[in-house]
């Protein structure tokens, strides 16, 4: 059945963003009224890590719309643009800053149905292409959100579709949790062999990260989503948090360590900040690219980054960034290369199990994406 399309402004009571408190970060309090920022809004879920708080006086000065149950939040600027989630009820009464927009559905539009529509890759592609998001611009406007058209089945059907997607989403979340447990095992092996990399209880030599690797950022080339569509292929296209597309030719080959350069994930860590890319692939300008110069094993460094607090090296509050000079200055413990290579051997068995879990998770992700596409562009 083909459902009629409606622009969001016909189905919502409010679409709009907030603003930053006077005094910037200095206005934040340990407790008080929640101020939601882009780092809290992820694809399909809200992450409270890094949530800011303001007092009642600051809230009055902002004159922002007060968050309420059923609000859908969407990031409108930065590397995480177009990510959306439903506001958890416990944060009702809060505010958003200027990087997050509130979409308040009317009763005829189910919030969960709307959120699944916004997180659908086809919807996101439409939004990003309309906004002209690319290497130099990452922003969505109120007008673009208001004119976005959504299929509108009856409310009962919306709820049924959302319930089906909820069940599929729960299954993929369980796969992700299994992978997280396996990642925790790797960190346990690291701590057993090398100790905490910050306190360095075993007294390893400490040198800057720039000495540990060869930086190959100069080879990176960003591509707009419209250009990637023209160059669609089989080679992974990496961004700050992993593969975001596939293109028709590579610009890198061999094993490299990629490290997120910007975006809310640097603070929220909803996905790995450092990850291995192997084979042939492309990388945009949102991830640092380093290779083995004989100083440190890349698998060793990947785990070290997972255990290292990077906040002292990250600049910017609205748009967190780990620039090249800050990255190169991060202190790294230097155990012997033989011991680092032994670490890789010890985690290789775990890696085989993780690969199987990742394959299962990928299958579940594809299944979920297929269900999501059928829900809004075909029939579910």
C-alpha positions as CSV (number, residue, x, y, z in Angstrom):
1,X,0.0,0.0,0.0
2,X,1.3,3.5,-0.9
3,X,0.8,6.0,1.9
4,X,0.5,9.7,1.3
5,X,3.5,11.8,1.8
6,X,3.4,14.8,4.2
7,X,6.0,17.5,5.0
8,X,7.1,17.4,8.6
9,X,5.8,20.9,9.3
10,X,2.2,19.5,8.8
11,X,2.8,16.8,11.4
12,X,4.7,18.6,14.1
13,X,4.1,21.3,16.7
14,X,7.7,22.4,16.9
15,X,10.9,22.2,14.8
16,X,13.8,24.4,16.0
17,X,17.2,24.4,17.7
18,X,18.5,25.9,20.9
19,X,21.5,28.1,21.8
20,X,24.6,28.0,23.9
21,X,24.5,29.5,27.5
22,X,26.2,32.8,28.1
23,X,29.7,32.1,29.2
24,X,30.0,28.9,27.1
25,X,31.5,25.9,29.0
26,X,31.9,28.1,32.1
27,X,28.2,28.1,32.5
28,X,27.9,24.4,33.0
29,X,27.1,23.0,36.4
30,X,27.6,19.6,38.1
31,X,23.8,19.2,38.3
32,X,20.7,21.2,37.3
33,X,18.7,21.5,34.1
34,X,20.0,19.1,31.4
35,X,21.5,20.8,28.3
36,X,21.6,18.3,25.4
37,X,24.4,18.6,22.9
38,X,25.3,16.8,19.7
39,X,27.5,14.3,21.6
40,X,24.4,13.0,23.4
41,X,22.4,12.3,20.1
42,X,23.3,9.1,18.3
43,X,21.7,7.1,15.6
44,X,18.6,5.8,17.3
45,X,19.6,6.2,20.9
46,X,20.4,8.9,23.5
47,X,23.8,8.7,25.2
48,X,24.0,10.6,28.5
49,X,27.8,10.6,28.7
50,X,29.0,14.2,28.6
51,X,25.6,15.6,29.3
52,X,25.9,19.2,30.4
53,X,23.8,21.0,33.1
54,X,22.8,24.6,33.5
55,X,21.0,26.5,36.4
56,X,17.6,28.0,36.2
57,X,18.9,31.5,35.5
58,X,20.8,30.3,32.5
59,X,17.8,28.4,31.3
60,X,15.7,31.6,31.5
61,X,18.3,33.6,29.6
62,X,18.3,31.0,26.8
63,X,14.6,31.2,26.2
64,X,14.8,27.8,24.5
65,X,11.9,25.5,24.1
66,X,11.6,23.1,27.1
67,X,12.1,19.5,26.2
68,X,9.2,17.2,26.8
69,X,8.2,13.5,26.4
70,X,8.0,12.3,22.8
71,X,10.4,14.9,21.4
72,X,12.7,13.7,18.7
73,X,16.2,15.2,18.6
74,X,18.4,15.5,15.5
75,X,21.9,16.9,15.1
76,X,22.0,19.7,12.6
77,X,25.7,20.6,12.4
78,X,29.1,18.9,12.6
79,X,30.4,15.4,11.8
80,X,27.3,13.8,13.4
81,X,24.8,15.8,11.4
82,X,21.5,14.0,10.8
83,X,21.8,11.6,13.7
84,X,18.6,11.4,15.7
85,X,17.0,9.8,18.7
86,X,14.0,10.0,21.0
87,X,14.4,12.0,24.2
88,X,14.4,9.8,27.3
89,X,11.5,10.9,29.5
90,X,13.9,11.5,32.5
91,X,15.4,14.5,30.6
92,X,12.1,16.2,30.1
93,X,12.4,19.8,31.2
94,X,15.9,20.1,29.7
95,X,17.1,22.3,26.8
96,X,19.2,21.8,23.6
97,X,22.1,23.9,22.3
98,X,22.4,25.3,18.8
99,X,23.7,22.1,17.3
100,X,20.6,20.1,18.1
101,X,17.1,20.5,16.8
102,X,13.8,19.5,18.5
103,X,11.1,17.9,16.4
104,X,7.8,17.6,18.3
105,X,5.4,15.3,16.6
106,X,1.6,15.9,16.7
107,X,-0.6,13.0,18.0
108,X,-1.1,11.7,14.5
109,X,2.7,11.0,14.1
110,X,4.2,8.3,16.4
111,X,7.7,9.5,17.8
112,X,9.3,6.0,17.4
113,X,8.0,5.8,13.8
114,X,9.4,9.2,13.0
115,X,12.8,8.4,14.6
116,X,13.1,5.2,12.6
117,X,12.3,7.2,9.5
118,X,15.0,9.7,10.3
119,X,17.6,7.0,11.0
120,X,16.9,5.2,7.7
121,X,19.9,5.6,5.4
122,X,17.8,6.7,2.5
123,X,16.2,9.5,4.6
124,X,19.6,10.6,5.8
125,X,21.0,10.6,2.3
126,X,18.1,12.8,1.1
127,X,18.7,15.2,4.0
128,X,22.4,15.4,3.4
129,X,22.1,15.8,-0.3
130,X,19.6,18.6,0.1
131,X,21.8,20.3,2.6
132,X,24.8,20.0,0.4
133,X,26.8,18.3,3.1
134,X,30.4,17.5,2.1
135,X,34.0,18.4,2.8
136,X,33.3,22.1,3.4
137,X,29.7,22.2,4.8
138,X,27.9,20.2,7.4
139,X,24.6,21.7,8.4
140,X,20.9,21.2,8.2
141,X,18.4,24.1,8.3
142,X,15.0,24.4,9.8
143,X,13.5,24.8,6.4
144,X,15.1,21.5,5.2
145,X,13.6,19.6,8.1
146,X,10.2,21.2,7.7
147,X,9.9,20.3,4.1
148,X,11.2,16.7,4.5
149,X,8.3,14.4,3.4
150,X,7.4,11.3,5.4
151,X,5.0,8.5,4.4
152,X,2.0,8.6,6.9
153,X,0.1,5.3,7.5
154,X,-2.6,5.3,10.1
155,X,-1.3,5.7,13.7
156,X,-2.0,2.0,14.6
157,X,0.1,0.9,11.6
158,X,2.9,3.4,12.6
159,X,3.0,1.8,16.1
160,X,3.0,-1.7,14.6
161,X,6.0,-0.9,12.3
162,X,7.9,0.7,15.2
163,X,7.3,-2.4,17.3
164,X,8.7,-4.7,14.6
165,X,11.8,-2.4,14.2
166,X,12.1,-2.3,18.0
167,X,12.5,-6.1,18.2
168,X,15.0,-6.1,15.3
169,X,16.9,-3.3,17.0
170,X,17.1,-5.2,20.3
171,X,18.6,-8.2,18.5
172,X,21.3,-6.1,16.9
173,X,22.0,-4.4,20.2
174,X,22.7,-7.8,21.8
175,X,25.2,-8.6,19.0
176,X,26.9,-5.3,19.8
177,X,27.0,-6.1,23.5
178,X,28.7,-9.5,22.8
179,X,31.4,-7.6,20.8
180,X,31.9,-5.2,23.6
181,X,32.5,-8.1,26.0
182,X,35.1,-9.5,23.7
183,X,36.7,-6.1,23.4
184,X,36.9,-6.0,27.2
185,X,38.8,-9.3,27.1
186,X,41.4,-7.7,24.9
187,X,41.8,-4.8,27.3
188,X,42.2,-7.2,30.2
189,X,45.1,-9.0,28.4
190,X,46.7,-5.6,27.7
191,X,46.5,-4.6,31.4
192,X,47.9,-7.9,32.5
193,X,50.9,-7.7,30.1
194,X,51.7,-3.9,30.2
195,X,49.8,-2.4,33.2
196,X,47.8,0.8,33.0
197,X,49.2,3.0,30.2
198,X,48.6,6.2,32.1
199,X,50.1,5.4,35.5
200,X,52.7,3.1,33.9
201,X,53.3,0.9,37.0
202,X,55.8,-1.3,35.1
203,X,58.0,1.7,34.3
204,X,58.1,1.3,30.5
205,X,59.9,4.0,28.4
206,X,57.5,6.8,27.4
207,X,57.7,8.6,24.1
208,X,55.3,10.7,22.0
209,X,52.9,8.9,19.7
210,X,54.5,10.7,16.7
211,X,57.6,8.5,17.3
212,X,55.6,5.3,17.3
213,X,54.1,5.4,13.7
214,X,54.4,6.9,10.3
215,X,51.6,9.4,9.6
216,X,50.0,9.2,6.1
217,X,47.4,11.9,6.4
218,X,48.7,13.6,3.3
219,X,47.1,10.8,1.2
220,X,43.6,11.4,2.5
221,X,40.9,12.7,0.1
222,X,37.4,13.7,1.2
223,X,34.4,13.0,-1.1
224,X,31.0,14.5,-0.9
225,X,28.1,12.0,-0.7
226,X,27.0,12.9,-4.2
227,X,30.5,12.2,-5.5
228,X,30.6,8.8,-3.7
229,X,27.3,7.9,-5.4
230,X,29.0,8.5,-8.8
231,X,32.1,6.5,-7.7
232,X,30.1,3.7,-6.0
233,X,32.1,0.4,-5.8
234,X,33.5,-2.3,-3.4
235,X,36.4,-0.5,-1.7
236,X,35.6,0.7,1.9
237,X,35.4,4.5,2.4
238,X,36.3,5.3,6.0
239,X,35.5,8.3,8.2
240,X,36.1,9.2,11.8
241,X,34.2,6.2,13.2
242,X,34.6,3.5,10.6
243,X,33.2,2.6,7.1
244,X,30.6,5.0,5.9
245,X,30.4,4.0,2.2
246,X,32.1,2.0,-0.6
247,X,33.8,3.5,-3.7
248,X,35.2,2.3,-6.9
249,X,39.0,2.6,-6.2
250,X,41.3,2.7,-3.2
251,X,43.9,5.3,-2.1
252,X,45.5,3.2,0.6
253,X,46.7,-0.4,0.8
254,X,48.0,-2.6,3.6
255,X,47.4,-2.5,7.3
256,X,46.9,0.9,8.9
257,X,45.5,2.3,12.1
258,X,42.8,4.9,11.7
259,X,42.1,7.4,14.5
260,X,39.1,9.7,14.6
261,X,40.1,13.3,14.1
262,X,36.9,15.1,14.9
263,X,33.3,14.7,16.0
264,X,31.4,14.0,19.2
265,X,32.6,10.4,19.3
266,X,36.0,11.6,20.5
267,X,34.3,12.3,23.8
268,X,31.3,10.0,23.8
269,X,33.2,6.9,22.5
270,X,30.1,5.3,21.2
271,X,32.3,3.6,18.7
272,X,36.1,2.9,18.6
273,X,38.3,6.0,18.3
274,X,41.1,3.9,16.8
275,X,40.5,1.0,14.5
276,X,42.4,-1.2,12.0
277,X,41.9,-0.8,8.3
278,X,43.5,-3.5,6.1
279,X,43.6,-4.4,2.4
280,X,42.6,-1.6,0.0
281,X,40.5,1.3,1.0
282,X,39.8,5.1,0.9
283,X,39.9,7.5,3.9
284,X,38.4,11.0,4.2
285,X,39.8,13.9,6.2
286,X,38.0,13.0,9.4
287,X,40.4,10.2,10.4
288,X,44.1,10.2,10.9
289,X,45.9,7.5,9.0
290,X,49.1,5.9,10.4
291,X,51.2,2.9,9.5
292,X,53.9,0.8,11.2
293,X,57.3,2.4,11.2
294,X,58.8,-0.4,13.3
295,X,58.2,1.4,16.5
296,X,54.9,0.0,17.7
297,X,52.6,-2.8,16.7
298,X,49.3,-1.4,15.4
299,X,47.2,-3.9,17.3
300,X,49.0,-2.9,20.5
301,X,48.3,0.8,19.7
302,X,44.7,0.2,18.9
303,X,44.1,-1.2,22.4
304,X,46.3,1.4,24.1
305,X,44.0,4.1,22.6
306,X,41.0,2.4,24.0
307,X,42.5,2.7,27.5
308,X,43.8,6.2,27.2
309,X,42.0,9.3,28.3
310,X,42.2,11.7,25.3
311,X,40.2,14.6,26.7
312,X,43.4,16.7,27.5
313,X,44.4,16.5,23.9
314,X,41.0,17.4,22.4
315,X,40.2,20.9,21.4
316,X,36.8,22.6,20.8
317,X,33.6,22.0,22.7
318,X,30.9,22.4,20.0
319,X,33.0,20.4,17.6
320,X,35.6,18.2,19.4
321,X,38.9,17.8,17.4
322,X,42.1,15.8,17.9
323,X,44.5,17.6,15.5
324,X,47.7,16.2,14.2
325,X,50.0,18.0,16.7
326,X,47.9,17.0,19.7
327,X,47.8,13.4,18.4
328,X,51.6,13.3,17.9
329,X,52.1,14.6,21.5
330,X,50.1,11.9,23.3
331,X,52.5,10.0,25.6
332,X,52.8,6.3,24.7
333,X,54.4,3.5,26.8
334,X,57.1,1.6,24.7
335,X,57.4,-2.0,25.8
336,X,59.7,-4.1,23.7
337,X,58.5,-4.8,20.2
338,X,58.7,-8.5,20.9
339,X,56.3,-8.2,23.8
340,X,53.9,-6.1,21.7
341,X,53.9,-8.7,19.0
342,X,53.3,-11.4,21.6
343,X,50.2,-9.4,22.7
344,X,48.9,-9.5,19.1
345,X,49.4,-13.3,19.1
346,X,47.5,-13.7,22.4
347,X,44.5,-11.7,21.2
348,X,44.5,-13.3,17.8
349,X,42.2,-16.2,19.0
350,X,39.9,-13.6,20.5
351,X,40.0,-11.8,17.2
352,X,38.7,-14.9,15.4
353,X,35.8,-15.1,17.7
354,X,35.2,-11.4,17.4
355,X,35.3,-11.7,13.6
356,X,32.5,-14.3,13.8
357,X,30.5,-12.1,16.1
358,X,31.1,-9.1,13.9
359,X,29.9,-11.1,10.8
360,X,26.7,-12.0,12.8
361,X,26.3,-8.4,13.8
362,X,26.8,-7.3,10.2
363,X,24.1,-9.7,9.1
364,X,21.7,-8.3,11.7
365,X,22.5,-4.8,10.6
366,X,21.7,-5.6,7.0
367,X,18.5,-7.3,8.2
368,X,17.5,-4.3,10.2
369,X,18.3,-1.9,7.3
370,X,16.2,-4.1,5.0
371,X,13.3,-4.0,7.4
372,X,13.7,-0.2,7.8
373,X,13.8,0.4,4.1
374,X,10.6,-1.8,3.6
375,X,8.9,0.1,6.3
376,X,9.2,3.5,4.6
377,X,9.8,2.8,1.0
378,X,8.1,-0.4,0.2
379,X,5.9,-2.5,2.6
380,X,6.6,-4.2,6.0
